[in-house]
């Protein structure tokens, strides 16, 4: 139920007195003055307002009548309505015969301001409730049918398949405001999107899977608009809320993986890094430690990093010899020699699927601390 407060009452007073050469008072539903052009009268009772509240009609008070009422000056007191409900009283100080031409106009202006403020409050409540619902739906407690029903009633369309994006934002230039502005920008351009700010430096965006997005162009567009985005982790399509919760966990891992191992990569897709991200979650497991032993043997003898660079290129080009050699700027014979050297040191054959997989995983779990990596293509 909407009620008057001091801020709204004083706003009505200030706006009407800017064009009206008379003092204005705004009283609540108990006759207490909440806003006035005479500050000393605020928080005092107004008997004229109580007459209006008791009878639900305009009350005119002349100088003679005012002498017999407490806290009252001559003037006109009008009901202040919202949705046909009496919520307060609007008082204009002065001789009633001089005020009648203004009274209806001031009353209409005040009720318009009340309606506008109520609409703003409703919108703010709706936005906050939607944010709360989204956070609950994406949490471990999000399976409740009641939550899904409420989300449907609020127009959130929880049944849509969605693709989650997790943005990591820079700290400077007021991150909270940036996250809010980025959320508004995304929602305005991609209908039926969900945005949740899960932490001060991150924003989760879940776009409908039916919308086509060029991820690289999106990053370039946001850069051009001045948002300080450190990196974006892009998940796969998730069908249903349970799938979206799982995919949200995956992109959270993907973002952390990129931060630790690919610090120069700003665009990471789950389809590209799904397997190394899954293993990275278990990076402290003994079994994973054993899996990395072949690569460690290579690194122990790779003083200038040549063999590691060769392995990275070999993995990036899916074991295609010519493409790998061209990327490294070497002859295929030189590439063959290096691969033989890698096989000798590691004890596994990178030309065989199992050997290539072991070395590939080792490379993907090794931090990139050398030259910057190019952004991962969408």
PAVOLUM-866652 format. One record per residue (C-alpha): x, y, z; residue in three letters; residue number from 0. Coordinates in steps of 0.1 Angstrom, whole numbers. Example, Ala and Ser with C-alpha at 12.3 -4.5 7.8 and 13.67 -1.06 7.14 Angstrom:
<recs>
123_-45_78_Ala_0
137_-11_71_Ser_1
</recs>
This chain:
<recs>
0_0_0_Unk_0
15_33_-11_Unk_1
20_60_16_Unk_2
33_95_16_Unk_3
67_102_31_Unk_4
87_133_39_Unk_5
107_133_7_Unk_6
77_130_-16_Unk_7
57_156_5_Unk_8
85_181_3_Unk_9
90_175_-34_Unk_10
53_183_-40_Unk_11
57_215_-19_Unk_12
88_226_-37_Unk_13
74_220_-72_Unk_14
41_238_-65_Unk_15
56_267_-47_Unk_16
80_273_-76_Unk_17
49_285_-96_Unk_18
25_295_-68_Unk_19
29_326_-46_Unk_20
15_309_-16_Unk_21
27_285_11_Unk_22
18_248_6_Unk_23
16_221_32_Unk_24
13_183_26_Unk_25
-1_162_54_Unk_26
-3_124_57_Unk_27
-33_103_65_Unk_28
-31_112_102_Unk_29
-30_149_96_Unk_30
8_152_103_Unk_31
26_178_82_Unk_32
53_160_62_Unk_33
63_189_38_Unk_34
59_226_41_Unk_35
72_259_28_Unk_36
74_268_65_Unk_37
100_243_78_Unk_38
91_250_115_Unk_39
56_234_109_Unk_40
69_201_97_Unk_41
60_172_121_Unk_42
32_192_137_Unk_43
-5_183_136_Unk_44
-29_202_113_Unk_45
-65_202_125_Unk_46
-77_214_91_Unk_47
-63_183_75_Unk_48
-80_162_101_Unk_49
-113_177_90_Unk_50
-106_168_54_Unk_51
-97_132_65_Unk_52
-128_129_85_Unk_53
-152_141_58_Unk_54
-133_133_26_Unk_55
-140_167_10_Unk_56
-125_201_5_Unk_57
-123_223_37_Unk_58
-120_260_34_Unk_59
-108_279_65_Unk_60
-111_317_67_Unk_61
-92_339_92_Unk_62
-120_338_117_Unk_63
-123_300_117_Unk_64
-86_296_119_Unk_65
-85_313_153_Unk_66
-104_283_168_Unk_67
-82_256_153_Unk_68
-48_244_165_Unk_69
-19_247_140_Unk_70
-41_261_113_Unk_71
-38_292_91_Unk_72
-64_305_67_Unk_73
-65_285_34_Unk_74
-79_257_14_Unk_75
-73_220_23_Unk_76
-79_194_-3_Unk_77
-81_156_-3_Unk_78
-50_140_-18_Unk_79
-60_108_-36_Unk_80
-42_79_-51_Unk_81
-61_51_-69_Unk_82
-93_66_-54_Unk_83
-79_62_-19_Unk_84
-74_91_5_Unk_85
-37_91_14_Unk_86
-33_127_27_Unk_87
-42_163_25_Unk_88
-29_192_4_Unk_89
-31_226_21_Unk_90
-27_260_5_Unk_91
-22_290_29_Unk_92
-41_322_21_Unk_93
-76_337_19_Unk_94
-98_310_3_Unk_95
-115_334_-22_Unk_96
-80_341_-36_Unk_97
-70_305_-38_Unk_98
-100_288_-55_Unk_99
-86_293_-90_Unk_100
-54_276_-81_Unk_101
-67_248_-59_Unk_102
-78_223_-85_Unk_103
-46_228_-105_Unk_104
-24_223_-75_Unk_105
-44_192_-65_Unk_106
-40_177_-100_Unk_107
-3_184_-100_Unk_108
2_168_-66_Unk_109
-17_137_-75_Unk_110
3_134_-107_Unk_111
35_135_-87_Unk_112
21_109_-63_Unk_113
12_86_-92_Unk_114
46_91_-108_Unk_115
64_83_-75_Unk_116
42_52_-70_Unk_117
50_40_-105_Unk_118
87_44_-99_Unk_119
85_25_-66_Unk_120
66_-3_-83_Unk_121
92_-5_-111_Unk_122
120_-5_-85_Unk_123
103_-32_-65_Unk_124
98_-53_-97_Unk_125
134_-49_-107_Unk_126
146_-59_-72_Unk_127
122_-89_-71_Unk_128
133_-101_-105_Unk_129
170_-98_-94_Unk_130
162_-118_-63_Unk_131
143_-144_-83_Unk_132
171_-149_-108_Unk_133
196_-153_-80_Unk_134
174_-180_-64_Unk_135
167_-198_-96_Unk_136
205_-200_-103_Unk_137
212_-213_-68_Unk_138
212_-248_-54_Unk_139
177_-241_-41_Unk_140
163_-231_-75_Unk_141
143_-263_-82_Unk_142
112_-250_-64_Unk_143
82_-250_-86_Unk_144
69_-220_-68_Unk_145
99_-199_-78_Unk_146
95_-210_-115_Unk_147
58_-201_-114_Unk_148
66_-167_-99_Unk_149
93_-161_-125_Unk_150
68_-170_-152_Unk_151
43_-145_-138_Unk_152
70_-118_-137_Unk_153
77_-123_-174_Unk_154
111_-139_-169_Unk_155
104_-168_-192_Unk_156
123_-195_-173_Unk_157
114_-221_-199_Unk_158
137_-206_-226_Unk_159
170_-223_-235_Unk_160
198_-199_-227_Unk_161
235_-194_-231_Unk_162
254_-180_-201_Unk_163
282_-154_-204_Unk_164
303_-145_-173_Unk_165
320_-110_-175_Unk_166
350_-101_-154_Unk_167
351_-64_-149_Unk_168
380_-41_-140_Unk_169
381_-24_-106_Unk_170
386_12_-117_Unk_171
359_38_-127_Unk_172
332_26_-103_Unk_173
326_-10_-109_Unk_174
291_-12_-94_Unk_175
278_14_-117_Unk_176
296_-2_-147_Unk_177
280_-36_-139_Unk_178
246_-20_-137_Unk_179
250_0_-169_Unk_180
263_-31_-187_Unk_181
234_-51_-175_Unk_182
209_-24_-187_Unk_183
228_-22_-221_Unk_184
226_-60_-226_Unk_185
189_-63_-216_Unk_186
179_-34_-239_Unk_187
196_-50_-269_Unk_188
189_-87_-263_Unk_189
152_-92_-253_Unk_190
144_-117_-226_Unk_191
180_-117_-213_Unk_192
188_-123_-177_Unk_193
215_-104_-159_Unk_194
228_-111_-124_Unk_195
257_-94_-107_Unk_196
271_-123_-87_Unk_197
300_-103_-73_Unk_198
314_-68_-74_Unk_199
336_-75_-104_Unk_200
315_-99_-123_Unk_201
282_-100_-143_Unk_202
264_-131_-154_Unk_203
244_-126_-187_Unk_204
221_-154_-198_Unk_205
209_-147_-234_Unk_206
181_-167_-251_Unk_207
197_-194_-272_Unk_208
176_-183_-302_Unk_209
195_-150_-304_Unk_210
227_-151_-326_Unk_211
257_-133_-311_Unk_212
291_-128_-326_Unk_213
312_-130_-294_Unk_214
343_-113_-308_Unk_215
322_-84_-322_Unk_216
304_-81_-289_Unk_217
337_-77_-271_Unk_218
349_-51_-296_Unk_219
317_-32_-293_Unk_220
319_-31_-255_Unk_221
355_-20_-257_Unk_222
344_8_-280_Unk_223
318_19_-255_Unk_224
344_22_-228_Unk_225
335_-7_-205_Unk_226
365_-21_-187_Unk_227
361_-58_-194_Unk_228
390_-80_-185_Unk_229
376_-113_-200_Unk_230
344_-131_-210_Unk_231
337_-168_-204_Unk_232
310_-181_-228_Unk_233
291_-213_-220_Unk_234
271_-237_-241_Unk_235
234_-238_-247_Unk_236
215_-249_-215_Unk_237
180_-263_-217_Unk_238
160_-257_-186_Unk_239
170_-243_-152_Unk_240
189_-273_-140_Unk_241
210_-272_-172_Unk_242
216_-235_-168_Unk_243
228_-239_-132_Unk_244
253_-265_-143_Unk_245
265_-244_-172_Unk_246
268_-214_-148_Unk_247
292_-235_-127_Unk_248
312_-244_-158_Unk_249
316_-208_-170_Unk_250
327_-199_-135_Unk_251
354_-225_-137_Unk_252
363_-214_-172_Unk_253
367_-178_-161_Unk_254
390_-189_-132_Unk_255
409_-212_-155_Unk_256
415_-183_-180_Unk_257
425_-159_-152_Unk_258
452_-184_-139_Unk_259
464_-200_-171_Unk_260
455_-177_-200_Unk_261
459_-142_-185_Unk_262
461_-125_-219_Unk_263
431_-143_-234_Unk_264
399_-121_-231_Unk_265
374_-143_-248_Unk_266
371_-179_-237_Unk_267
345_-205_-249_Unk_268
336_-236_-230_Unk_269
334_-256_-262_Unk_270
371_-249_-268_Unk_271
384_-255_-232_Unk_272
358_-279_-217_Unk_273
383_-308_-211_Unk_274
412_-288_-196_Unk_275
387_-268_-174_Unk_276
373_-300_-161_Unk_277
408_-312_-152_Unk_278
418_-279_-138_Unk_279
391_-282_-112_Unk_280
410_-312_-99_Unk_281
445_-297_-102_Unk_282
454_-308_-67_Unk_283
445_-344_-73_Unk_284
474_-369_-73_Unk_285
461_-387_-104_Unk_286
462_-354_-124_Unk_287
497_-348_-111_Unk_288
508_-381_-126_Unk_289
492_-372_-159_Unk_290
514_-341_-162_Unk_291
547_-360_-156_Unk_292
555_-365_-194_Unk_293
553_-328_-200_Unk_294
574_-320_-169_Unk_295
602_-343_-183_Unk_296
602_-322_-215_Unk_297
603_-289_-197_Unk_298
632_-301_-176_Unk_299
654_-302_-207_Unk_300
638_-273_-227_Unk_301
660_-245_-216_Unk_302
650_-220_-244_Unk_303
613_-230_-245_Unk_304
615_-242_-281_Unk_305
600_-276_-274_Unk_306
571_-261_-254_Unk_307
564_-236_-282_Unk_308
564_-265_-307_Unk_309
540_-285_-285_Unk_310
516_-256_-282_Unk_311
516_-251_-320_Unk_312
512_-289_-325_Unk_313
481_-288_-303_Unk_314
467_-256_-318_Unk_315
469_-271_-353_Unk_316
454_-305_-343_Unk_317
486_-324_-351_Unk_318
487_-312_-388_Unk_319
524_-312_-396_Unk_320
524_-286_-424_Unk_321
502_-261_-407_Unk_322
522_-265_-375_Unk_323
556_-260_-394_Unk_324
542_-230_-412_Unk_325
530_-214_-380_Unk_326
565_-219_-364_Unk_327
583_-208_-395_Unk_328
603_-240_-398_Unk_329
608_-268_-423_Unk_330
588_-300_-418_Unk_331
620_-319_-412_Unk_332
629_-296_-383_Unk_333
594_-301_-369_Unk_334
599_-339_-372_Unk_335
632_-337_-353_Unk_336
616_-317_-325_Unk_337
587_-341_-322_Unk_338
611_-370_-320_Unk_339
630_-351_-293_Unk_340
597_-346_-274_Unk_341
589_-383_-276_Unk_342
623_-392_-264_Unk_343
622_-369_-233_Unk_344
585_-375_-224_Unk_345
584_-412_-229_Unk_346
552_-409_-250_Unk_347
547_-406_-287_Unk_348
529_-373_-296_Unk_349
520_-388_-330_Unk_350
498_-414_-312_Unk_351
464_-403_-299_Unk_352
471_-413_-262_Unk_353
505_-395_-263_Unk_354
491_-364_-280_Unk_355
463_-363_-254_Unk_356
487_-365_-224_Unk_357
509_-337_-238_Unk_358
479_-316_-249_Unk_359
464_-317_-214_Unk_360
497_-308_-199_Unk_361
501_-278_-223_Unk_362
465_-267_-215_Unk_363
471_-268_-177_Unk_364
504_-250_-179_Unk_365
502_-212_-173_Unk_366
509_-190_-203_Unk_367
534_-166_-189_Unk_368
552_-158_-222_Unk_369
539_-138_-252_Unk_370
502_-126_-251_Unk_371
477_-150_-267_Unk_372
453_-139_-293_Unk_373
416_-139_-283_Unk_374
399_-172_-287_Unk_375
376_-171_-317_Unk_376
339_-176_-312_Unk_377
</recs>
